[in-house]
């Protein structure tokens, strides 16, 4: 099945690497104009340049998504330029792991601000033009950790569970304006955080035991799902959480 995109404009946060980069590249390959957002201009800029070199259309913008003022300013600039953003992918996320009894308050705050607050900031800033146009796609990247919990990640689990709550609520609030809102909950994906340099072989083997398919996912596995629920063909799907995790959550 060939997916349909009618001259859409997408904004992807955390687009400088990993899952966000794969999503940006996948949407661009379908003819979507992609705005690549990350905290680092060099990282999101390099992804936008790669899209352009591959024949697509993109631009980049450095934004600290944990700060409401920066998001509001960026959104106003982009809406003045483009009129509307049709597809919003809230992917930006960080970890500050540690057991709850030892966790610093600032580590709790940083993860909630980046992973959860940013979703609220971007949705609030960009939903109005979608509503006026009576078309929109919002995809929020959660995690299986938000469904299952994970020792040592109370802040991350809380933020990702919160993303699911935001998703389901906005799906109800925005449905009358033909805006769909869905979440993707990735399992363990091959990224910088799960690389051999970041994890011991023993830790990676322990991960595999939790995954029925016995392998880590690829960023493209998440990008493929995101691209589908961004398309015209997904118009009757909203308020859902799609686990892409090799069978961890059944």
N, C-alpha and C positions, 0 to 999 in steps of 0.2 A: 504494500500500500504506500503510495506516495503521499506525504503529508503536505498540507496546504498552509501557506503563510502569505497573506495579502499585504505586502509592503509594510510589515510590522517593524517596530522599534523595541528592542529589549534592553534592559539594564540588569547587569549581573554583578552582584557584590562579591568580594573575595575572588575576583576573576584573575588574579595574578599568577595563580598556580593551582595544581591539584584538580579537585572537582570543579571549582569555579572556572578554571581555564578550559577544561573539557566541555563544560556547558556552553561557554562563550563560543568555542570553536564549532561545536555541533549546531548551534542556532545559526551561526554565520554561514555554515555550509548549506543551510536551507534557504538562504537569501535574506535572512533577518539582519537588519542593521543593529549592531551590538555596541552598547556603551559599557566598557570594561572599567569597573570601579575596584580599587583596593587602596590600602593606606599608602602604599609605595607607588610613586609615579613610574619608576623604572619597571616594576613588575607588571602592572596593568598596561603600561605603554608598550612593553615588548609583546604582550598577547595581542593587543590591537594591531600592532605592526605585522605580526604573523598572520592575522586574519586578512589584512589588506594585501599582503604578499601572496596569499592563497587565492586572491580574487574576490574577497568579500569586502564588506563595508563596516567600519568600526571607528570608534574613538575611545579615548581613555580619560579618566578623571580620578585624581588622588583625593580620597575622602576618608577621614576617620569616622567610620560609621557609628562609633560609640557616642559621638557628640551630636546632640540634636541640632545645634546651631549650624554645624558643618553640613549635615544632611539637608536641612532646610535651604541653606544657601545654594548647595549643589542642585537640589531639585528645582529651585526657582530658575537657575541658569539654564538647565536642560529643558525645562518646559517652555521658557522663552524662545529657545532655539528650535525645538522640535514640536511644540504644541501639546504633545501627549507622549507618554511612554506606554506602549501596549502590553508589554510583558515585563514583569518584575520578578527577578529571581533573587531572593534573600539567602545568600550562601555564606556570607562572611562569618567566621567563627574562630575562636581561640580556646585553648585549654590552659588551666592553671591547676594541675592535679595535686591532690593531697587528701589524706584522711580528714574527715570533718573536725575532729577534735584538735587537729593541728593546723587547720586552714586559717590563713590570715584573712581578715575582713576585706582587705583590698583585692585579694585573689577572687573572693566571691563576687565582689562588685564588678571587677574588670570583665569576668566571664558573662555575667548577666547583662552588663551594658552592651557588650559587643554582640553576643549571640541572640539576645532577646529584645532588648530595648531598640536595637537598630531595625528590627523587623517592624516594630510599631512606628518608628520614625519614617521609614521609607513608605510604608503602606499609607500612612496618614498624608504624606506629601504628594503621593502619585495617584491615589484612588479617585480623587475628584475629577480630573480630566478623563480617566477611564469611564467614570459614571456618565459624564456628559456625552461621551462617544458611544456609550452603551456597548462596550466591548473591552474586555481585559482578561489577562491571565496573571495570577499571582501564585508563585511557587516558592514555598518556604522549605529550606533544607533543615530537617530535624536530625534525628539519629535513633538507632535502636536503643541507645543508652537512655533516651527519654522515655522509652517504653518499658525497659527492663531494669534500669538502674545499673550502676557499676561501682563497686567499691573503689574509693579514691577519687571519685568524680562527682561528688554531690552537687557542686556548682554547675558543672557541665550538664549533668542529668536534669537538674532543675530548669536550666535554660532551654534545653531541647524539649522537655515536656511542656514548658510554657509556649514554645513555638507551635506545638500541636493545638493547644488551647486557643491561641490566637487564630490559627488557621480555621478551625471549626466554627469559631464565632464569626469571623469575617465572611466566611462562606455564606452564612445565614444573612448577615447584614447587607452584603453586596449582590446577592443573587438577583434581586429585582432589576438591577442595572446590567445584567448579562455579564457580570464579572465572576469568573470561577477562581476559587482559592483552594489550593491543594498543598499537601506536604509530602516530601520524600524523606524516608528514614533510612539512610545508608547503614549497612553493617560495617565490617572492617574492610577498608579500601586501601589499595596500594597508593600511599601518599608519603610525604616527608615524615609524618608522624608514625607511620608503620614500617618505615624502611629498615633495612638491616643495620644501618648505622644508628638508628634511633631505638631499636629493640633488640634484645638478645635473641639468639636462635631458640633458646628454651621458651622465651615468652611468645615467639611466633608459633612455635609448635603447640603451645597451650591454646592459642587463638584458634588454630586449625581444628582442634578437638571440639570447639563450640560450633563449627560451621559444617552442616551436612554435606555441602559440595566440596569441602576440604581444600578450599583455596580462598585467598583474598580476592575481593572484587577489584575492578579497574575503574578509574574515574569515568571512563566512557560508559560503563554500565549505568551510572547515575545520570550522565548526560543524555543517554538514549531515552530514559523515562521522562526526564525533564522536557526534552524536545517534543515528545509526543503530547504531554499535557499542556504544552504551550500552543499547540496547533489548533486549526479550525476543527479538526476531527474530534477533539476532546471536549466539545462544548456542552456535553451532558454529564460531565464528571466534575463534582465539586464537593468540598468538605472531606476529602479522603486523605488517608495516610498510606502511602505506598512504601512498603518495606522492600528494599533491594539489598539483600543480606545473605544470599546463599543458603537460605532456609533457616536461619537462626531463630526467627520469630514465626511461628506457625499458628 
